[in-house]
């Protein structure tokens, strides 16, 4: 049956989630109403960052009001209504008990739109090129310049100059590739020693062939995203000064290369962090509980983050002192998609009647849960023991519909929609008799949730006391997810597993630096040999030079005391060796050993 623009069964919805998570088991894939769309105690535990707006009185939509409005509604469609045909709220908001005559607005005619890549993203035909749409040359150059400025300031603290040498573009790209590779191996929280310790064959070969452990730790410590020398001045106006330029450039790339579908989700992500930070929030229903909150606007058909905003608390006076009211945050996040004719699904933190009606004038419809303490909700819509399980109550206004559904005794879930204008029940839900508004919400609410799960699946996040570095790790995770979406759009119907995609991105970022390391003579021969094998580059044989007497050299195993000369050497390590320290093997065995 028609559910707006979607018709998704529970099995299809579960398959859609597993498509992106693959081997990760989805614990709440069925998304029960009492948990997902609930306005009960758990949903209300979430911290309110600012007080809610006081709702003004709304117009009364009776016959007289409708006939005097600008909409051309035939009088034959209206009938007299008395006070018993309306639900009244505490702020005197009226909701009709029966559907009102509805004139469909052009903004509510949402057509199905297939998400697509835009601009240069259409030409991104490899995983690396897709990733470089978001971590482009400007971002890598920003990292190199600001990191080198910080290194110059601390270089005098090191005894050896080579321990604090400056970095370059190739090394930073390889460093980001190493972070992605560590995330692919699900080692974001593992001890770094495990990746370099190859004494038992447990290390990651492409990691210890790239950088030494000390160098990797040094870059991790020195990585900077702004000019540290001017940060104090900029912080007087902006609490996000250490990452402002980096984050704004990254958000611009996310919006630049993607055309979203007609269904989006507005929700929040909590990036776990417990260090020193002036805008840490506490949300008890989140897994991490403490961290940095990010408001996100994500596509529903693909797990693509289209826009986001970092909550920084009360900003100092200046250009970055924006309102943190939920209404203003919602409009700022959705403003890039004005005139796109989209529907935005929200949870009870964002849903507001006045905001939904205002967004409707911008050609944006909304569907979302509401907290039971909203002043525009009549008392009869709230939970009480007298209401039957699986029953629903509807309230109607000219451009909005309110529904209260009872999933179990003494519990109700309340939703507001500017997209639906009837009291239709989804017959596919059987005895549960869920309203179509509820099923529509369940099928479109998961956008940010699935991104959050994917970020944790192959996370590059490492323990850190620096919140800018924690945000950088999260942006790297988002870049990998958005790049995967672009790759799947461009390569449709060919599919690629996310693990293979990220591994390819990481290896391609590290490959140019590997080639440079092969030409450095003071790097151990074993590492250069392993790099050649990883890159499939045959190593040129090196023939040792002869001495002045025409003799070739001295056996490395006999030692200088014996001073035994020989004309033979090992073809693998290129060391002189006498007959006593050489083993003769046939060509077949030699080729077999070489291939292995």
C-alpha positions in Angstrom: 0.0 0.0 0.0 1.1 3.6 -0.5 3.0 5.0 2.4 3.8 8.4 1.0 6.9 7.7 -1.1 8.0 4.4 0.5 6.7 0.9 0.7 9.1 -1.1 2.8 8.4 -4.2 4.7 10.2 -5.1 8.0 12.3 -7.7 6.2 13.3 -5.2 3.5 14.2 -2.7 6.2 16.4 -5.2 8.0 18.1 -6.2 4.8 18.7 -2.5 4.0 20.6 -2.1 7.3 22.6 -5.3 6.9 23.6 -4.2 3.4 25.7 -1.4 4.9 26.8 -3.1 8.1 27.6 -6.5 6.5 29.2 -8.7 9.2 28.0 -6.5 12.1 25.0 -8.0 13.9 22.2 -5.4 14.2 20.7 -5.7 17.6 17.7 -3.4 17.1 17.1 -3.9 13.4 13.3 -4.4 13.9 13.0 -1.0 15.5 10.1 -1.5 17.8 7.8 1.4 18.2 8.0 1.5 22.0 11.8 2.0 21.8 12.3 4.0 18.6 9.3 6.3 18.4 8.6 6.4 22.1 8.1 9.7 23.9 8.3 7.8 27.2 10.8 8.0 30.0 13.9 6.9 28.1 13.4 9.3 25.3 12.8 12.1 27.8 16.1 11.4 29.6 18.0 13.2 26.8 19.4 16.5 28.0 17.8 19.6 26.7 20.5 22.1 25.8 18.2 25.1 25.9 14.7 25.8 27.2 11.9 25.0 24.8 10.1 27.9 23.1 6.8 29.0 24.4 4.2 28.1 21.8 2.0 31.0 20.7 -1.7 30.4 20.2 -2.5 28.8 16.9 -5.5 29.8 14.7 -8.7 27.8 15.1 -9.5 25.9 12.0 -13.3 25.9 12.0 -15.6 26.5 9.1 -15.5 30.3 9.4 -11.7 30.5 9.5 -11.3 28.2 6.5 -13.7 30.1 4.3 -12.1 33.4 5.1 -8.6 32.1 4.3 -6.7 32.6 1.1 -7.1 29.0 0.1 -10.0 28.4 -2.3 -11.9 25.7 -0.4 -15.5 25.0 -1.7 -18.1 25.6 0.9 -19.7 22.3 0.0 -16.6 20.6 1.5 -17.3 22.2 4.8 -19.8 21.4 7.5 -20.6 23.1 10.7 -18.4 22.1 13.6 -19.2 22.5 17.3 -16.9 22.4 20.3 -17.3 18.7 20.7 -15.6 18.0 17.4 -12.2 19.4 18.5 -9.5 18.3 21.0 -8.2 21.3 23.0 -4.6 21.6 24.5 -3.5 23.6 27.4 -2.5 26.6 25.2 -5.9 26.4 23.5 -4.6 24.7 20.3 -7.5 23.0 18.5 -7.2 19.7 16.7 -10.2 18.5 14.7 -11.3 14.9 15.4 -12.0 14.3 11.7 -9.8 15.1 8.7 -10.3 18.6 7.4 -10.8 19.5 3.7 -7.2 19.6 2.5 -5.9 21.6 -0.5 -2.6 19.9 -1.5 0.2 22.3 -1.7 2.9 22.1 -4.3 5.4 21.7 -1.5 3.8 18.5 -0.4 4.0 16.9 -3.8 7.3 15.1 -3.1 8.5 13.1 -6.1 10.8 10.1 -5.7 14.3 11.3 -6.4 17.3 9.0 -6.9 20.4 10.2 -5.0 23.2 11.1 -7.4 26.8 12.4 -7.4 27.4 16.0 -8.5 30.2 17.8 -10.1 33.6 16.2 -9.9 32.1 13.3 -7.9 30.7 11.9 -11.2 34.2 11.3 -12.4 35.4 9.5 -9.2 35.9 6.0 -10.6 38.3 4.6 -7.9 38.0 4.4 -4.1 40.9 6.8 -3.6 39.3 9.4 -5.9 36.1 9.1 -4.0 37.8 9.6 -0.7 39.8 12.6 -2.0 36.5 14.4 -2.7 36.3 15.0 1.0 39.9 14.9 2.1 41.2 16.9 -0.8 44.5 18.6 -1.4 43.4 21.7 0.5 42.8 19.7 3.6 46.0 17.7 3.3 47.9 21.0 2.7 46.2 22.5 5.8 47.4 19.6 7.9 51.0 19.8 6.6 51.4 23.5 7.1 49.9 23.7 10.6 51.7 20.5 11.7 55.0 21.9 10.6 54.4 25.1 12.4 53.9 23.2 15.6 56.9 21.0 15.0 59.1 24.1 14.6 58.0 25.4 18.0 59.0 22.1 19.8 62.0 21.1 17.8 64.4 22.6 20.4 63.2 20.1 23.0 64.7 17.1 21.1 68.3 16.1 21.3 68.4 14.8 17.8 67.2 16.8 14.9 65.9 13.8 13.0 63.5 13.0 15.8 61.6 16.2 15.1 61.9 16.6 11.4 59.2 18.3 9.5 56.6 16.4 7.6 55.4 16.7 4.0 52.3 15.9 1.8 53.3 12.3 1.0 53.9 11.5 4.7 50.6 13.0 5.9 48.7 11.2 3.2 50.4 8.0 4.3 49.6 8.8 8.0 45.9 9.1 7.2 46.1 5.9 5.2 47.6 4.2 8.2 44.8 5.4 10.4 42.2 4.0 8.0 44.1 0.7 7.8 44.1 0.5 11.6 40.4 1.1 11.6 39.8 -1.6 9.0 41.5 -4.1 11.3 39.3 -2.8 14.1 42.3 -1.8 16.1 41.4 1.8 16.9 41.6 1.0 20.7 44.4 -1.5 20.5 47.9 -0.7 21.7 50.1 0.7 18.9 52.8 -1.8 19.8 50.7 -4.6 18.4 50.9 -3.2 14.9 54.7 -3.0 14.8 55.5 -6.1 16.8 56.2 -8.8 14.2 58.2 -11.1 16.5 55.3 -13.5 16.5 53.9 -12.6 13.1 51.0 -10.6 14.6 52.0 -7.2 13.3 50.4 -5.5 10.3 52.9 -5.6 7.5 51.9 -2.5 5.6 52.0 -0.6 8.9 55.5 -1.4 10.0 56.8 -1.0 6.5 55.5 2.6 6.4 56.6 4.5 9.4 58.4 3.6 12.6 56.3 3.5 15.7 58.0 6.5 17.2 57.5 8.6 14.1 53.8 7.6 14.0 53.3 8.6 17.6 55.2 11.9 16.9 52.9 12.8 14.1 49.8 11.8 16.1 51.0 14.2 18.8 51.9 17.1 16.5 48.9 16.9 14.1 47.3 20.4 14.1 44.4 21.9 12.1 45.1 25.6 12.6 47.9 28.0 13.3 48.7 27.6 17.0 50.3 31.0 17.2 47.1 32.9 16.5 44.7 30.5 18.2 44.4 32.5 21.4 43.1 35.6 19.5 40.7 33.5 17.5 39.4 31.7 20.6 38.1 35.0 21.9 35.4 34.8 19.3 35.1 31.1 18.5 35.3 28.1 20.8 35.8 25.9 17.8 38.8 27.9 16.6 41.2 24.9 16.5 39.1 23.1 13.9 36.9 25.8 12.4 38.5 26.0 9.0 39.0 22.3 8.6 35.4 21.5 9.6 33.8 24.1 7.4 35.8 23.0 4.4 34.8 19.4 5.0 31.1 20.3 5.4 31.3 22.2 2.1 32.7 19.1 0.4 29.9 16.9 1.8 27.2 19.2 0.3 29.1 19.9 -2.9 29.3 16.4 -4.3 25.9 14.9 -3.5 22.3 15.4 -4.5 20.2 14.0 -1.7 17.0 11.9 -2.1 13.6 13.1 -1.1 13.9 11.4 2.3 16.3 12.7 5.0 16.8 12.2 8.7 17.7 14.9 11.3 19.3 13.5 14.4 22.3 13.9 16.6 25.6 12.0 17.1 27.6 11.9 20.3 31.3 11.5 19.8 32.7 10.0 23.0 35.2 12.2 24.7 36.1 12.7 28.4 39.1 15.1 28.2 39.2 18.8 28.9 36.6 20.5 26.7 34.2 23.4 27.4 31.2 22.0 25.6 31.0 18.3 26.6 27.4 17.2 27.0 25.9 14.3 29.0 23.2 12.2 27.2 22.5 9.1 29.4 20.7 7.1 26.6 23.8 7.2 24.3 26.4 4.4 24.5 29.3 6.9 25.3 27.2 9.1 27.6 29.8 11.9 27.7 31.2 13.6 24.6 30.8 16.2 21.8 27.4 16.5 20.3 27.0 16.9 16.5 23.7 17.6 14.9 23.5 15.7 11.6 21.3 15.7 8.5 21.6 12.4 6.7 20.1 10.8 3.6 17.7 7.9 4.2 18.2 5.9 1.0 22.0 6.0 1.4 23.9 6.5 4.7 25.3 9.8 3.5 25.9 12.8 5.9 24.8 15.8 3.9 25.2 18.5 6.6 26.2 18.7 10.2 26.9 21.2 13.0 29.0 20.8 16.1 27.4 22.0 19.3 29.9 24.3 21.0 27.7 25.7 23.8 27.4 29.4 24.4 29.8 31.1 22.0 31.5 34.5 22.8 30.1 37.6 21.2 31.0 37.7 17.5 30.2 36.2 14.1 30.0 32.6 15.6 27.5 33.5 18.3 24.6 31.6 16.9 21.4 30.6 18.7 21.4 27.2 20.2 17.6 27.0 20.3 16.4 23.8 18.8 14.2 25.7 16.4 17.1 27.7 15.0 19.5 24.7 14.9 16.8 22.8 12.9 16.4 25.6 10.3 20.2 26.0 9.9 20.7 22.4 9.2 17.8 22.1 6.8 18.4 25.4 5.0 20.7 23.9 2.3 17.9 21.7 1.0 15.2 24.5 0.9 13.4 24.2 -2.5 14.4 20.6 -2.9 10.9 19.3 -1.9 12.1 16.8 0.7 10.7 15.2 3.8 12.7 15.3 7.0 12.2 12.7 9.7 13.1 13.9 13.2 13.0 12.7 16.8 11.2 14.4 19.7 14.2 16.7 20.4 13.6 18.6 17.1 9.9 18.2 16.4 7.9 21.4 16.9 4.5 22.4 15.4 5.5 26.0 14.6 8.8 24.9 13.1 7.1 22.2 11.0 4.6 24.7 9.6 7.4 27.1 8.9 9.5 24.5 7.1 6.4 23.5 5.0 6.4 27.0 3.6 10.0 26.3 2.4 8.7 23.1 0.6 10.0 20.8 3.4 7.6 18.3 5.0 8.4 16.8 8.4 7.4 13.7 10.3 8.6 13.3 13.9 7.8 12.1 17.4 6.8 14.6 20.1 7.4 14.8 23.8 4.2 14.5 25.8 4.8 17.8 27.6 4.5 19.9 24.5 1.8 22.6 25.2 0.0 22.0 21.8 -0.7 18.3 22.6 -4.2 17.7 24.1 -4.4 15.7 27.3 -6.4 12.9 25.7 -3.4 12.1 23.5 -1.1 11.3 26.4 -0.7 7.9 28.0 -3.4 6.6 30.4 -4.6 3.2 31.5 -8.0 3.6 30.0 -6.8 3.5 26.4 -6.8 0.1 24.6 -3.6 -1.4 23.3 -2.9 -0.8 19.5 -5.5 2.0 19.4 -4.9 5.4 17.9 -6.2 8.9 18.3 -5.9 11.5 15.4 -6.0 15.2 15.5 -6.1 17.4 12.3 -5.3 20.9 11.3 -5.2 22.4 7.8 -1.5 21.5 7.3 -0.6 19.1 10.1 -1.8 15.8 11.6 -1.2 14.6 15.2 -1.5 11.0 16.1 -1.2 9.1 19.4 -0.6 5.4 19.2 -0.7 2.9 22.1 1.9 0.1 21.5 1.4 -1.4 25.0 -0.6 -0.6 28.2 0.0 2.8 29.9 2.3 4.0 27.1 1.7 6.2 24.1 3.8 7.5 21.2 2.9 10.8 19.7 3.9 11.9 16.2 3.4 15.0 14.2 3.3 15.0 10.4 2.9 17.8 7.8 3.0 15.1 5.1 0.0 13.0 6.0 -3.6 14.3 6.3 -5.8 11.3 7.0 -6.3 8.7 9.7 -5.2 5.7 7.5 -4.1 2.5 9.3 -1.4 0.4 7.7 -3.1 -3.0 7.1 0.3 -4.7 6.7 0.9 -4.3 10.4 -2.0 -6.8 11.2 -3.3 -6.8 14.7 -0.9 -4.0 15.8 -2.9 -1.6 13.6 -0.2 1.0 13.3 -1.1 4.3 11.7 0.6 5.0 8.4 2.4 7.9 10.0 4.1 5.5 12.5 5.2 3.0 9.8 6.4 5.9 7.6 8.5 7.2 10.6 9.9 3.7 11.3 11.0 3.3 7.7 12.7 6.8 7.4 14.2 7.5 10.8 17.4 5.4 10.7 19.7 7.7 8.6 21.9 9.1 11.3 21.7 5.9 13.4 23.1 3.7 10.6 25.9 6.2 10.1 26.7 6.1 13.8 26.9 2.3 13.7 29.1 2.3 10.6 31.5 4.8 12.3 31.9 2.4 15.2 32.3 -0.6 12.9 35.6 0.4 11.3 36.5 3.4 13.5 39.9 5.1 13.3 39.2 6.6 16.7 42.0 6.4 19.2 42.2 7.4 22.9 43.1 11.1 23.0 43.0 14.0 25.5 42.7 16.5 22.6 39.2 17.1 21.4 40.3 18.5 18.0 42.0 15.2 17.3 38.9 13.3 18.3 36.8 15.4 15.9 39.4 14.7 13.2 39.0 11.0 13.7 35.2 11.3 13.4 35.5 13.3 10.2 37.8 10.6 8.8 35.1 8.0 9.6 32.4 10.1 7.9 34.6 10.7 4.8 35.0 7.0 4.4 31.3 6.4 4.6 30.4 9.3 2.2 33.1 8.1 -0.2 31.6 4.6 -0.2 28.2 6.0 -1.1 29.7 7.9 -4.1 31.6 4.8 -5.2 28.4 2.7 -5.1 26.4 5.3 -7.0 29.1 5.5 -9.7 29.7 1.8 -10.0 26.0 0.6 -9.8 25.1 -2.2 -10.1 28.6 -3.5 -9.2 28.9 -3.8 -5.4 32.0 -3.5 -3.2 32.3 -4.6 0.4 33.0 -1.7 2.7 36.0 -3.5 4.3 37.6 -3.9 0.8 36.8 -0.3 -0.1 38.5 1.1 3.0 41.5 -1.2 2.6 41.9 0.0 -1.0 41.7 3.6 0.1 44.3 3.1 2.8 46.7 1.2 0.6 46.5 3.8 -2.2 47.2 6.6 0.2 50.3 4.8 1.5 51.6 3.6 -1.8 53.4 6.8 -3.0 55.3 7.0 0.3 56.2 3.3 0.1 57.9 4.0 -3.2 59.9 6.8 -1.6 61.0 4.5 1.2 62.3 1.9 -1.2 65.0 4.4 -2.4 66.3 5.2 1.1 69.4 3.2 1.6 69.7 3.4 5.4 66.3 1.7 5.9 66.8 -2.0 6.8 67.0 -4.2 3.7 64.3 -6.5 5.0 61.8 -3.6 5.1 62.7 -2.5 1.6 62.3 -6.1 0.4 58.8 -6.4 2.0 57.8 -3.1 0.4 58.8 -4.4 -3.0 56.7 -7.5 -2.5 53.7 -5.5 -1.3 53.9 -3.2 -4.4 54.8 -6.2 -6.7 58.0 -4.5 -7.7 60.9 -7.0 -8.6 64.1 -6.2 -6.9 67.2 -5.8 -9.1 70.0 -8.2 -8.1 73.0 -6.6 -6.5 76.4 -8.2 -7.3 79.0 -7.4 -4.7 82.2 -5.8 -5.8 85.5 -7.7 -6.0 88.5 -6.7 -3.9 91.9 -5.5 -5.3 93.4 -9.0 -5.5 90.5 -10.2 -7.7 89.1 -12.2 -4.9 85.4 -11.6 -4.4 85.0 -11.2 -0.6 85.0 -12.7 2.8 82.4 -15.0 4.3 80.1 -13.2 6.7 79.6 -16.3 8.8 83.3 -17.3 9.3 84.3 -13.9 10.7 87.4 -11.9 10.4 89.5 -14.3 12.5 89.4 -16.9 9.8 89.4 -14.3 7.0 88.1 -16.9 4.6 87.6 -15.5 1.1 84.9 -16.7 -1.3 83.5 -16.0 -4.7 79.9 -16.9 -3.8 77.1 -14.9 -2.2 73.5 -15.4 -1.1 71.0 -14.3 -3.8 68.5 -13.1 -1.2 70.5 -11.1 1.3 73.6 -10.4 -1.0 76.1 -11.5 1.6 79.3 -13.3 0.9 79.2 -16.9 2.0 81.6 -19.9 1.7 80.6 -23.4 0.8 80.3 -24.3 4.4 77.5 -21.7 4.9 75.7 -22.2 1.6 73.0 -24.7 0.6 72.6 -25.9 -2.9 69.0 -26.1 -4.2 67.6 -26.7 -7.6 65.9 -24.0 -9.7 62.4 -25.4 -9.1 62.8 -25.2 -5.3 64.3 -21.8 -5.6 61.4 -20.5 -7.6 58.9 -22.0 -5.2 60.6 -20.3 -2.2 60.7 -17.0 -4.1 56.9 -17.1 -4.8 56.1 -17.9 -1.2 
